[in-house]
Amino acid sequence: MVPGTVQQLTILLILVLPGVFYQAARERLRGPLATEQEPQNRLVRAIAAGALLDTLYVVAAGPWLLGLLLGDGDGPLAGVSRQPRQAGLAALLLIVAVPSALAWAEAVLQRRHARARYEPTPTAWDALFSGRGSCFVRVRLKSGLWVGGWLGSRSAVSAYPQSGDLYLEAQYRMGADGRFLGRVPGTGGVYVRAADIDVLEVLLPPARQRPVVRGADEGERSGTGQSGQ
């Protein structure tokens, strides 16, 4: 149902927004929950959290809030129109600051009492590529075909909750056993979907100085024939 009046819109914002900010801060600090990936579940949780916070606000400062909204009774939002700065500060405090602080306090308490450290990285795919530097990547598809290439600054990797996919900025010819055979001439990169991958391997460059491969982009300075062995 779409709000038809200013009063209805105001009530909707007051009910939902505190819960929305609480949930956003909570996910930022603790990571997303599997039970909240469905939009309806997220909306229900936001409304429930907002209603709880609104109840606490009424108990703690109900008369002051009512006076701020109604003013002298000339209209439903007469107090807001007469004291816009005070109303704005109150909204910032009650809708943004208090829910965010509550989510932060909850995260701190749970971390102190948790038996094991919670890792907010949602999937192994994100953990594998998070903070990853330039390197070679080779993939065996479910069809048995090997695909390999250079993961550099112009490459791209999807992140949760998007479906997994990978773009390697330079493609290499691959042997039947997964060995790198050389850079594909004129390559513009290669795209791979995670759903098509059977095995994915990241080949870290050695710490020592590596020989330069002729024709490779800057950063691609690994002996690719050896790295696949």
Backbone torsions as a table, in degrees:
resi	resn	phi	psi	omega
1	MET	NA	127.5	-178.7
2	VAL	-88.5	130.5	178.9
3	PRO	-59.0	135.2	-176.9
4	GLY	-104.2	-13.4	-179.4
5	THR	-132.1	166.8	178.3
6	VAL	-63.3	-38.1	179.7
7	GLN	-63.2	-44.0	179.7
8	GLN	-64.5	-41.2	178.3
9	LEU	-64.1	-40.6	179.1
10	THR	-62.7	-44.4	179.0
11	ILE	-62.2	-42.2	179.5
12	LEU	-61.4	-44.9	179.9
13	LEU	-64.7	-41.2	-179.4
14	ILE	-64.8	-37.0	-178.7
15	LEU	-73.9	-39.1	-169.7
16	VAL	-96.6	-42.2	-169.8
17	LEU	-60.5	-42.7	177.2
18	PRO	-57.6	-40.2	178.3
19	GLY	-68.2	-34.6	179.1
20	VAL	-64.6	-46.5	179.7
21	PHE	-67.2	-37.3	176.6
22	TYR	-61.7	-46.5	-178.2
23	GLN	-66.1	-39.7	179.9
24	ALA	-64.8	-44.1	179.0
25	ALA	-66.7	-37.7	179.9
26	ARG	-64.1	-44.3	178.4
27	GLU	-66.2	-35.7	178.8
28	ARG	-63.9	-37.2	-175.8
29	LEU	-86.6	-34.4	-172.8
30	ARG	-114.2	-12.5	-176.6
31	GLY	92.9	158.1	-179.1
32	PRO	-69.7	147.6	176.9
33	LEU	-97.4	143.4	-179.3
34	ALA	-62.7	-31.5	-177.5
35	THR	-75.1	-8.1	-175.5
36	GLU	-113.6	18.5	-179.2
37	GLN	-79.9	-23.6	176.0
38	GLU	-77.8	133.4	-177.4
39	PRO	-55.7	-38.8	-178.5
40	GLN	-66.2	-35.7	178.0
41	ASN	-66.9	-39.9	178.7
42	ARG	-65.2	-40.8	-179.8
43	LEU	-65.8	-43.5	179.6
44	VAL	-62.1	-42.1	179.5
45	ARG	-66.6	-39.9	179.3
46	ALA	-64.3	-41.6	179.3
47	ILE	-66.6	-41.7	-179.8
48	ALA	-63.7	-45.8	178.8
49	ALA	-64.7	-40.4	178.6
50	GLY	-64.3	-41.7	179.1
51	ALA	-63.7	-40.2	177.9
52	LEU	-63.8	-44.3	178.5
53	LEU	-65.1	-40.8	179.0
54	ASP	-62.3	-39.5	177.8
55	THR	-62.0	-42.5	178.0
56	LEU	-64.8	-38.6	178.3
57	TYR	-62.4	-43.3	-179.4
58	VAL	-64.1	-42.3	179.4
59	VAL	-64.7	-41.2	-174.9
60	ALA	-80.0	-37.6	-173.3
61	ALA	-147.3	41.7	-177.3
62	GLY	-60.1	-51.9	-179.1
63	PRO	-60.1	-39.8	-179.8
64	TRP	-66.5	-42.0	178.8
65	LEU	-65.6	-41.1	179.0
66	LEU	-62.8	-41.8	178.2
67	GLY	-66.7	-34.9	178.7
68	LEU	-66.9	-34.8	180.0
69	LEU	-78.9	-47.4	-172.1
70	LEU	-90.7	-24.4	-177.7
71	GLY	62.7	-126.1	180.0
72	ASP	-92.5	9.2	175.9
73	GLY	90.8	8.9	-179.1
74	ASP	-72.9	-16.8	-178.3
75	GLY	-168.5	168.1	-177.4
76	PRO	-63.3	-28.3	179.8
77	LEU	-127.1	35.3	-177.1
78	ALA	-63.0	-37.6	-179.7
79	GLY	-65.5	-36.4	179.6
80	VAL	-67.3	-42.3	-179.7
81	SER	-68.3	-27.1	-179.4
82	ARG	-86.8	-27.0	-179.3
83	GLN	-131.0	64.9	-174.8
84	PRO	-63.9	-37.3	-179.3
85	ARG	-66.9	-45.2	179.1
86	GLN	-65.2	-38.7	178.0
87	ALA	-65.5	-40.2	178.4
88	GLY	-64.0	-41.9	178.0
89	LEU	-64.4	-40.5	178.3
90	ALA	-63.8	-41.6	178.6
91	ALA	-64.1	-43.1	178.3
92	LEU	-61.0	-39.8	-179.5
93	LEU	-70.0	-49.5	-171.2
94	LEU	-82.8	-28.1	-176.7
95	ILE	-93.7	-34.3	-174.8
96	VAL	-109.1	-56.2	-170.0
97	ALA	-67.7	-50.5	-176.6
98	VAL	-64.7	-48.3	177.7
99	PRO	-60.6	-39.5	179.4
100	SER	-66.4	-40.9	178.2
101	ALA	-65.5	-38.2	177.7
102	LEU	-63.9	-42.4	177.9
103	ALA	-64.3	-39.6	178.3
104	TRP	-64.3	-44.9	179.3
105	ALA	-62.9	-39.7	178.2
106	GLU	-63.6	-42.1	179.5
107	ALA	-64.9	-40.7	179.2
108	VAL	-63.3	-45.9	-179.6
109	LEU	-63.6	-41.1	-179.5
110	GLN	-68.0	-35.7	177.4
111	ARG	-66.6	-36.8	-179.8
112	ARG	-68.9	-34.6	-176.6
113	HIS	-98.7	-2.5	-179.6
114	ALA	-72.4	139.2	177.6
115	ARG	-76.3	-29.1	179.2
116	ALA	-129.6	152.1	-179.8
117	ARG	-73.9	131.9	179.6
118	TYR	-85.1	130.9	178.5
119	GLU	-101.7	111.9	-174.8
120	PRO	-73.0	-8.9	177.9
121	THR	-64.5	119.5	-169.0
122	PRO	-71.6	-31.5	-176.4
123	THR	-138.2	160.9	176.1
124	ALA	-64.9	-30.6	177.2
125	TRP	-59.6	-46.8	179.3
126	ASP	-66.2	-39.7	179.7
127	ALA	-64.1	-36.1	-178.2
128	LEU	-66.2	-39.6	-174.2
129	PHE	-102.4	-7.1	-179.3
130	SER	-66.6	122.2	-179.8
131	GLY	70.3	13.0	-176.9
132	ARG	-73.0	131.6	174.7
133	GLY	-82.3	-177.8	180.0
134	SER	-63.5	139.4	-177.3
135	CYS	-167.5	170.4	173.3
136	PHE	-90.4	144.3	179.0
137	VAL	-130.6	133.9	173.5
138	ARG	-127.7	144.6	-171.8
139	VAL	-132.7	133.3	169.9
140	ARG	-103.2	118.2	-179.4
141	LEU	-76.1	165.5	178.9
142	LYS	-64.4	-21.5	176.6
143	SER	-77.3	-9.3	-177.7
144	GLY	96.7	-8.8	-179.8
145	LEU	-77.2	138.8	176.5
146	TRP	-93.9	138.2	175.6
147	VAL	-130.7	134.3	-179.5
148	GLY	-143.1	158.5	179.2
149	GLY	-177.8	-175.0	-175.3
150	TRP	-101.9	123.7	175.4
151	LEU	-95.2	102.0	-176.9
152	GLY	-125.4	-160.9	-174.5
153	SER	-67.9	-21.9	-180.0
154	ARG	-98.5	4.3	176.6
155	SER	-83.2	172.2	-179.3
156	ALA	-147.0	142.2	177.8
157	VAL	-132.3	134.1	179.6
158	SER	-71.7	160.9	178.4
159	ALA	-130.8	152.2	178.1
160	TYR	-57.5	139.3	10.7
161	PRO	-94.6	12.8	177.5
162	GLN	-69.4	151.3	177.6
163	SER	-64.9	143.0	-173.7
164	GLY	-66.1	131.3	170.2
165	ASP	-154.0	165.5	-170.5
166	LEU	-144.2	131.6	173.5
167	TYR	-118.6	118.8	176.7
168	LEU	-100.5	127.3	-171.0
169	GLU	-69.2	-19.8	177.9
170	ALA	-139.0	129.9	-178.4
171	GLN	-98.9	145.9	178.2
172	TYR	-120.2	147.0	173.4
173	ARG	-70.5	140.1	-175.2
174	MET	-122.4	143.7	175.3
175	GLY	-80.5	171.3	-179.0
176	ALA	-65.2	-22.2	179.5
177	ASP	-99.2	8.5	177.6
178	GLY	92.0	6.8	178.8
179	ARG	-76.3	143.9	173.4
180	PHE	-75.7	127.5	-177.3
181	LEU	-107.9	-8.3	179.6
182	GLY	139.8	157.6	-177.3
183	ARG	-71.6	136.6	178.6
184	VAL	-69.4	124.6	-179.4
185	PRO	-59.1	134.6	177.6
186	GLY	66.2	22.1	-176.8
187	THR	-64.9	139.5	173.2
188	GLY	-110.9	11.4	179.5
189	GLY	109.0	176.6	-179.1
190	VAL	-144.4	142.2	-178.7
191	TYR	-111.1	134.8	-179.7
192	VAL	-133.6	134.7	174.7
193	ARG	-90.5	139.0	179.3
194	ALA	-61.8	-31.0	-179.4
195	ALA	-65.4	-20.7	-179.0
196	ASP	-95.3	-2.6	-173.2
197	ILE	-90.2	134.5	172.5
198	ASP	-97.8	-46.6	178.7
199	VAL	-138.1	136.2	175.8
200	LEU	-127.5	131.5	-178.7
201	GLU	-128.1	133.3	175.7
202	VAL	-101.0	126.1	-178.4
203	LEU	-106.2	104.9	-177.8
204	LEU	-72.9	137.1	177.9
205	PRO	-68.1	142.4	179.1
206	PRO	-65.5	155.7	-176.3
207	ALA	-71.8	-29.2	-177.3
208	ARG	-76.8	167.3	179.0
209	GLN	-61.6	131.8	-176.7
210	ARG	-109.2	149.7	177.5
211	PRO	-68.8	147.3	-179.3
212	VAL	-80.3	133.2	176.5
213	VAL	-90.5	122.1	-177.8
214	ARG	-60.5	132.5	177.8
215	GLY	86.7	-5.6	-179.4
216	ALA	-82.2	154.0	176.8
217	ASP	-68.8	162.9	177.4
218	GLU	-60.3	132.3	-176.3
219	GLY	102.4	-28.4	178.3
220	GLU	-86.1	76.7	-174.8
221	ARG	-123.3	49.8	177.9
222	SER	-120.2	145.5	174.2
223	GLY	-72.0	92.6	-170.5
224	THR	-64.8	-28.0	178.3
225	GLY	-65.8	-32.8	179.3
226	GLN	-81.1	-32.0	-173.5
227	SER	-69.2	-22.6	-179.9
228	GLY	-86.6	-1.5	-176.1
229	GLN	-93.0	NA	NA
